[in-house]
Amino acid sequence: MGSTKDLNPDNLIEVRRTLYSVIDFYAKIRTKMHYSKETLHEQNMKQPVITAEILIGRDVIKQNAKILEGIIGIEQYVDENATITKKVLDSYRAKYGEVAWPFYQAAIRDAVVLVTNAIAKHGTDTAQIKNELYATKDFEGAVGKLTIDSNGDAILKLAVRQVKAGKVVDVE
């Protein structure tokens, strides 16, 4: 490659086809998702397609199961059948319908519980609230066992999942 002719999209697609065994696919705008995924098929690209959690949102899959069939997504792991998690998700479903991203509903519940407990313990002292949150170790919540590191980041498991027959299933 060296000329501007080589920047032709058809040439770039050919390069991707020969160089990559997996296609990393992130649709920033859902409306362009159909076009992008269909274009991959039209270009005869047979590599597995991997995406972020946005395209394996349960609502997205429900509306686009055929297009998204086989796509592999990586998302934070949550055991939807764990006692606390099931209660949170069942409550959400009763009020709003199907849960698009179960992890996020579970994580919101845990964040509210942790912050509420920290405020109850430390009042409005933000430094103490921060220290309390950063000291979280093995908190049993809706996301499972939660630990927060010294940077304030949650240490969580990830799950590799795939769309099969319109459902999200774990990849073994």
Secondary structure, DSSP 8 states (H G I E B T S, - for coil): --SGGGGSHHHHHHHHHHH-SSEE---SSHHHHHHHHHHHHHTT--S-EEE-GGGG-HHHHHHHHHHHTT-EEEEE---TTSHHHHHHHHHHHHHHSS-S-HHHHHHHHHHHHHHHHHHHHHTT-HHHHHHHHHT--SEEETTEEEEE-TTS-EE--EEEEEEETTEEEE--
